[in-house]
Amino acid sequence: MNPVIIESLDQEGRGIAHADGKVIFIEGALTGECVTYSSYRKKPSFENAQVTAILKPSFMRVEPKCIHFGVCGGCSMQHLEPRAQVAAKQRVLEDNLERIGKVKPETILSPIYGLPWGYRQRARLSVRHVLKKGKTLVGFREKRGSYVADMSRCEILPPKISGLIPLLAQLIEGLSIREHLPQIEVACGDNVDVLVLRVMAPPTAGDEAALRAFADAHGIQFWLQPKGLDSIYPFHPLDAPALTYTLPEFAVEMPFAPTEFTQVNSALNRVMVHRAIRLLDPQPGERIADFFCGLGNFTLPIARSGAQVLGIEGSAALVKRAAHNAAHNGLSGNTEFRAMNLFEMDEAALVKLGSSFLGSESSALEDSLPGDHSCNRLASQVTCHGRHFDKWLIDPPRDGAAELVKAITPETAPRRIVYVSCSPATLARDAAELVQGHGYALKAAGVMNMFPQTSHVESIAVFEKM
């Protein structure tokens, strides 16, 4: 195989080269390197490959910290210096905005960094008893495969949880239900570390005793999940502290269940929330919508400003949790939460959402207005602006918020939108709709390295109505 020069990195952290009229995506290669490669997937216009030899290494190349790198599918960029990882992600964001969205931010926000190792407080570990190896494996899936990587530790998990990987494998190997325990969900809070065991058969009395002894010895709490997500329950110890994380800047404490969605990187989440709130700049009395609000990660910090906030989320269970968290933090008075499928949003539903959020307050004010309710100062607040929100915060899943942004009309358009994204491609698509379809300006955008050592790109953008 002839050597090739790596021209850039793609969204998955693979090196991009050209050979024989094809684009070659090469795992383990970095920009500027001269490498040879072996293809494992060939198509007419491209090939997927892996490095076989590095003839000229990049100055940004570093020795991977994890002994399982290259086998485990959890990380893809450990061979790239951490600051260079962030720079590569920034380029991915800018390229997507320009190529897909045909937009360019007026300002590039400085990247948000976090700890490069030991940051991942949420994870899903696979479990499999392997007869040929004569043991049980606990870990992430292998790269490009369904097998469980034979792991002894994980450098991106907190050291305590990483150290438990071989011990958990030994524990499960001795259980009667080892063939019926396919998964462990990890959820680390401020005061407790929870491991949820997916048990597809009931544990015996001996199994339960072993689990209790392990939890006591290692200072963790086991939960069990016999069926769906709503079947989870705490097993031992029952007097463990509640699972929570905090946003100290906003005096907010967030209780959550171990299988409910929270950010995997709690330290960087605090910085992300700070930046989002600073960009949104909520003011007392403003009406703000938090779309895809989850358990209130942004809603409650916004509400702490004195703004009136409506959180909208597709999961009824998360809406219930968000309302509970608002009450827990004394913020029920200026928050409201609703379950709604935001992937089916349309113009009429958006108008109704803004109107119903004002509810009886709007009706009472309108009843007090004289004449035809023309747009004097007070009437303007109710009839001209009463059917929309002053500002939006959007934090969608990877699919983005296409239907939501398409539903904007002159009547419902907020003057500012802060968009938190986990997919540069869908952010770029939605940015095109906002800028070209609705007259917004993309004021700023930047990346947040929520997932160091991986190619995952988390970003934030702010749009203002022109």
C-alpha positions in Angstrom: 0.0 0.0 0.0 1.5 3.4 -1.0 1.9 6.0 1.7 -0.6 8.9 1.9 -0.5 12.3 3.5 -3.3 13.1 6.0 -5.0 16.3 5.0 -7.4 16.8 7.9 -9.6 15.1 10.5 -13.2 14.2 10.0 -16.0 14.4 12.6 -15.1 11.0 14.0 -11.4 11.9 14.5 -10.2 9.9 11.5 -7.5 11.1 9.2 -8.7 12.1 5.7 -6.5 11.3 2.7 -7.0 10.8 -1.1 -5.8 7.9 -3.1 -6.7 6.4 -6.5 -9.6 8.9 -6.8 -11.1 7.9 -3.5 -11.4 9.5 -0.1 -9.7 7.4 2.6 -10.8 7.7 6.2 -8.0 6.3 8.3 -8.4 5.6 12.0 -5.4 6.5 14.1 -3.9 9.0 11.7 -3.4 12.7 12.3 -3.3 15.8 10.2 0.1 16.2 8.4 1.2 12.7 8.9 2.5 10.3 6.3 1.1 6.9 6.9 0.4 3.5 5.3 -3.0 1.9 5.9 -5.1 -1.2 5.6 -8.7 -0.9 4.4 -11.5 -2.8 6.2 -14.4 -1.3 4.1 -14.3 -0.4 0.5 -16.9 1.5 -1.5 -16.7 3.1 -5.0 -16.0 6.6 -3.7 -14.4 6.0 -0.3 -12.7 3.5 2.0 -12.5 3.1 5.7 -9.1 2.1 7.0 -6.8 1.9 9.9 -3.1 2.9 10.2 -0.5 0.2 9.7 2.6 2.4 9.9 3.4 6.0 10.7 6.2 7.1 8.5 6.2 10.8 9.6 4.4 11.5 12.9 2.7 14.7 13.7 4.1 17.0 16.4 0.6 16.8 18.0 0.8 13.0 18.5 1.1 11.7 22.0 1.3 8.3 23.6 -2.3 7.1 24.6 -2.7 6.9 28.3 -5.0 3.9 28.2 -3.6 0.4 27.6 -6.9 -0.5 25.9 -6.9 2.3 23.4 -7.4 1.0 19.9 -9.3 -2.0 21.1 -12.0 -0.4 23.3 -14.5 1.6 21.3 -15.0 4.2 24.0 -12.2 6.7 22.9 -10.9 7.7 19.4 -8.5 10.6 20.1 -6.2 9.6 22.9 -3.3 9.8 20.4 -3.9 13.5 19.9 -2.7 16.2 22.3 -5.7 17.4 24.4 -5.5 21.1 23.3 -5.2 19.9 19.7 -8.4 17.8 20.2 -10.3 21.0 21.0 -8.9 22.8 18.0 -9.9 19.9 15.8 -13.4 20.1 17.2 -13.6 23.8 16.7 -12.7 23.2 13.0 -15.4 20.6 12.7 -18.0 23.1 14.1 -16.9 25.9 11.8 -16.8 23.6 8.8 -20.3 22.3 9.4 -21.7 25.8 9.9 -20.1 27.0 6.6 -20.6 23.9 4.5 -24.1 22.8 5.7 -25.6 26.0 7.1 -23.9 28.5 4.8 -23.4 30.7 7.9 -20.5 32.1 9.8 -20.6 33.3 13.4 -19.7 37.0 14.0 -17.6 35.9 17.0 -15.9 32.6 17.7 -16.3 31.9 21.4 -13.2 30.7 23.3 -13.3 26.9 23.8 -14.4 25.5 27.1 -11.9 23.0 28.5 -12.2 20.5 31.3 -10.1 17.7 32.9 -8.9 15.4 30.1 -9.1 12.2 32.3 -11.4 10.8 35.0 -14.3 13.1 34.0 -17.0 10.6 32.9 -19.6 10.3 35.7 -22.2 8.6 33.5 -21.5 5.4 31.6 -23.0 2.1 30.4 -20.8 -0.9 30.8 -21.5 -4.2 29.1 -21.1 -7.5 30.9 -20.5 -10.9 29.2 -19.4 -14.3 30.5 -17.0 -15.6 27.9 -16.6 -19.4 28.0 -13.4 -19.5 25.9 -11.7 -17.1 28.3 -13.2 -18.7 31.3 -14.2 -15.4 32.9 -16.7 -12.6 32.9 -15.8 -9.3 31.2 -17.0 -5.9 32.2 -16.3 -2.9 30.0 -17.1 -1.0 26.9 -17.7 -2.6 23.5 -14.7 -3.2 21.2 -14.2 -0.9 18.3 -16.3 -1.9 15.3 -17.7 -5.0 17.1 -20.2 -6.4 19.5 -17.6 -8.1 21.8 -16.9 -6.7 25.2 -13.4 -5.4 25.5 -11.2 -7.2 28.1 -10.6 -4.2 30.3 -8.7 -3.8 33.6 -9.4 -0.1 33.9 -10.7 3.0 32.1 -8.9 6.3 32.2 -11.9 8.5 31.4 -14.0 7.1 34.3 -13.4 8.4 37.8 -10.5 6.5 39.4 -12.8 4.9 41.9 -15.1 3.5 39.3 -12.2 2.5 37.0 -10.7 0.5 39.8 -13.9 -1.4 40.3 -14.0 -2.8 36.7 -11.9 -6.0 37.5 -13.6 -6.4 40.9 -17.0 -6.2 39.3 -16.0 -8.9 36.8 -14.9 -11.1 39.7 -18.1 -10.4 41.6 -20.4 -11.2 38.7 -18.4 -14.3 37.8 -19.5 -15.7 41.2 -23.2 -14.9 40.9 -25.8 -17.5 39.8 -27.2 -14.9 37.4 -24.0 -14.1 35.6 -25.5 -15.2 32.3 -28.5 -12.9 33.0 -26.7 -9.7 33.9 -25.8 -7.9 30.6 -25.3 -4.3 31.7 -24.2 -2.0 34.4 -25.2 1.6 34.4 -22.9 4.0 36.2 -24.2 7.2 37.8 -21.9 9.2 40.0 -23.3 12.0 42.1 -21.9 14.6 44.5 -22.4 12.3 47.5 -22.9 8.8 46.2 -21.8 6.5 43.3 -24.6 4.3 42.0 -24.3 1.1 39.9 -27.5 -0.1 38.3 -27.4 -3.9 37.5 -29.7 -5.0 34.7 -30.9 -8.3 36.1 -32.9 -10.4 33.7 -33.4 -13.2 36.4 -34.0 -12.7 40.1 -30.8 -12.9 42.2 -30.6 -15.7 44.8 -30.2 -15.1 48.5 -26.5 -15.9 48.0 -26.3 -13.3 45.1 -27.9 -10.7 47.3 -25.5 -11.3 50.1 -22.5 -11.0 47.8 -23.9 -7.7 46.3 -24.4 -6.3 49.8 -20.9 -7.2 50.9 -19.4 -5.6 47.7 -21.4 -2.4 48.1 -20.3 -2.1 51.7 -16.7 -2.8 51.0 -16.4 -0.3 48.1 -18.7 2.5 49.2 -21.2 2.3 46.3 -24.9 1.8 46.1 -26.4 -0.9 44.0 -29.7 -0.5 42.2 -31.5 -3.3 40.3 -33.3 -3.1 37.0 -35.4 -6.3 36.4 -37.3 -4.9 33.4 -37.7 -1.5 31.7 -36.2 1.8 33.0 -39.2 2.4 35.2 -38.5 -0.8 37.1 -35.3 0.3 38.7 -35.1 0.4 42.5 -32.4 0.9 45.2 -31.1 -2.4 46.5 -28.3 -1.7 49.0 -27.6 0.3 51.0 -31.0 1.8 51.4 -29.8 4.6 53.6 -27.3 6.0 51.0 -27.4 9.7 50.3 -29.7 10.9 47.4 -28.1 11.0 44.0 -27.6 14.7 43.2 -25.4 17.2 41.4 -25.1 20.9 42.1 -24.8 24.1 40.3 -23.3 26.2 43.1 -23.2 29.5 41.1 -27.0 29.4 40.9 -27.6 27.8 44.4 -29.2 24.8 42.6 -29.2 21.2 43.7 -30.5 18.6 41.2 -31.7 15.3 42.5 -31.9 12.6 39.8 -32.5 8.9 39.3 -29.5 6.9 38.0 -31.1 6.2 34.6 -32.4 9.7 34.0 -30.4 11.8 31.5 -27.7 14.1 33.0 -24.5 15.4 31.4 -21.7 12.9 31.7 -19.2 15.6 32.7 -20.6 17.4 35.7 -17.6 19.7 36.2 -17.9 20.9 32.6 -21.6 21.1 32.8 -21.2 23.8 35.5 -19.1 25.8 33.1 -21.5 25.2 30.2 -24.5 26.4 32.2 -22.6 29.5 33.2 -21.8 30.3 29.6 -25.3 29.6 28.4 -26.9 31.8 31.1 -24.4 34.6 30.4 -25.2 34.5 26.7 -29.0 34.3 27.3 -28.8 37.1 29.9 -32.2 36.5 31.5 -33.8 39.4 33.2 -36.5 39.6 35.9 -39.9 39.4 34.4 -38.8 38.1 31.0 -40.7 35.1 29.6 -38.2 32.5 28.5 -38.8 29.0 27.0 -36.4 26.2 27.7 -36.9 23.6 25.0 -35.7 20.0 25.6 -35.4 21.0 29.2 -34.7 17.6 30.7 -34.7 17.7 34.5 -34.2 21.5 34.5 -30.4 21.8 34.0 -30.8 25.2 32.4 -34.4 26.0 33.5 -33.6 26.4 37.2 -30.5 28.6 36.7 -32.6 30.8 34.3 -35.4 31.0 36.9 -32.9 32.1 39.6 -32.6 35.4 37.6 -36.2 36.2 38.3 -37.4 35.4 34.8 -40.6 33.4 34.2 -39.5 30.1 32.6 -41.4 27.4 30.8 -39.6 24.1 30.4 -40.7 21.8 27.6 -39.6 18.2 27.3 -40.8 15.1 25.4 -40.5 12.7 28.4 -43.3 13.0 30.9 -41.0 11.3 33.5 -38.4 14.1 33.1 -41.1 16.8 33.3 -42.2 15.3 36.6 -38.6 15.3 37.8 -38.0 18.9 36.6 -41.1 20.1 38.5 -39.8 18.3 41.6 -36.4 19.9 41.3 -38.0 23.3 40.9 -39.9 22.8 44.2 -36.7 21.4 45.8 -34.9 24.6 45.0 -37.8 27.0 45.8 -38.4 27.9 42.2 -41.9 26.7 41.6 -43.3 30.2 41.6 -41.6 31.2 38.3 -41.3 27.9 36.5 -43.7 25.7 34.7 -43.0 22.4 32.9 -44.9 20.6 30.1 -44.5 17.3 28.3 -44.7 17.9 24.5 -43.3 16.2 21.4 -41.0 18.9 20.1 -40.4 16.9 16.9 -44.0 17.6 15.9 -44.0 21.3 16.6 -45.9 23.6 14.2 -46.8 27.3 14.0 -50.2 26.9 15.7 -48.8 24.9 18.5 -46.0 27.4 19.1 -48.6 30.3 19.3 -50.7 28.3 21.7 -47.7 27.4 23.9 -46.8 31.1 24.4 -50.4 32.1 25.0 -51.2 29.3 27.5 -48.0 29.9 29.4 -49.3 33.4 30.3 -52.7 31.8 31.2 -55.0 33.6 33.5 -52.6 36.5 34.1 -52.9 37.4 30.4 -56.7 37.2 30.4 -56.9 39.4 33.6 -54.7 42.0 32.1 -56.6 42.1 28.8 -59.9 42.4 30.7 -58.6 45.6 32.4 -57.6 47.3 29.1 -59.8 50.0 27.7 -61.3 50.1 24.2 -60.0 47.9 21.5 -56.8 46.9 23.4 -54.6 48.9 21.0 -50.9 48.7 21.5 -50.3 51.3 24.2 -47.5 50.4 26.6 -49.5 48.0 28.8 -51.5 46.5 25.9 -48.3 46.0 24.0 -47.0 43.7 26.7 -50.1 41.6 26.5 -51.3 41.5 23.0 -48.3 42.4 20.9 -45.8 40.4 22.9 -48.0 38.3 25.0 -48.1 35.4 22.6 -44.4 34.7 22.4 -41.4 34.4 24.6 -38.6 37.0 24.9 -35.9 34.4 24.7 -35.4 30.7 24.0 -32.8 28.2 25.2 -32.7 25.1 23.0 -30.8 21.9 24.0 -31.9 19.2 21.7 -30.6 15.6 21.2 -28.5 14.8 18.1 -31.5 15.1 15.8 -31.6 18.8 16.5 -34.7 21.1 16.5 -35.7 21.3 12.9 -39.5 21.4 13.4 -39.2 23.8 16.3 -37.2 26.4 14.4 -39.3 26.0 11.2 -42.4 26.8 13.3 -41.2 30.3 14.2 -43.3 33.2 12.8 -42.9 36.9 13.2 -45.4 36.7 16.0 -43.6 34.0 18.0 -40.0 34.9 17.2 -37.9 35.5 20.3 -35.3 38.2 20.1 -32.5 35.9 21.3 -31.9 32.1 21.1 -29.1 30.2 22.8 -28.7 26.8 21.2 -26.7 24.1 22.9 -25.9 21.3 20.5 -24.4 17.8 20.6 -24.3 17.6 16.8 -22.5 20.2 14.6 -24.4 19.0 11.5 -27.9 19.5 12.9 -26.9 22.8 14.6 -25.7 24.0 11.1 -28.9 22.8 9.5 -31.0 24.6 12.1 -28.7 27.7 11.9 -29.5 28.0 8.2 -33.2 28.0 8.9 -32.8 30.6 11.6 -30.6 32.9 9.6 -31.9 32.5 6.1 -35.5 31.6 6.9 -36.2 33.9 9.9 -33.8 36.8 9.8 -31.6 35.9 12.8 -27.9 36.8 13.0 -25.5 34.1 14.3 -23.7 36.3 16.8 -21.3 33.7 18.3 -20.5 30.0 18.4 -17.9 27.8 20.0 -17.1 24.3 21.3 -17.2 22.8 24.7 -15.0 19.8 25.3 -17.6 17.8 27.2 -16.1 14.5 26.0 -12.2 14.6 26.0 -10.4 11.8 24.2 -13.5 11.2 22.0 -14.5 12.9 18.7 -17.9 14.0 20.2 -18.4 17.7 19.6 -20.5 19.7 22.0 -21.1 23.3 21.0 -23.1 26.5 21.8 -24.4 29.2 19.6 -26.3 32.5 20.1 -28.7 34.0 17.6 -30.3 37.4 17.7 -33.2 38.8 15.7 -32.1 41.4 13.2 
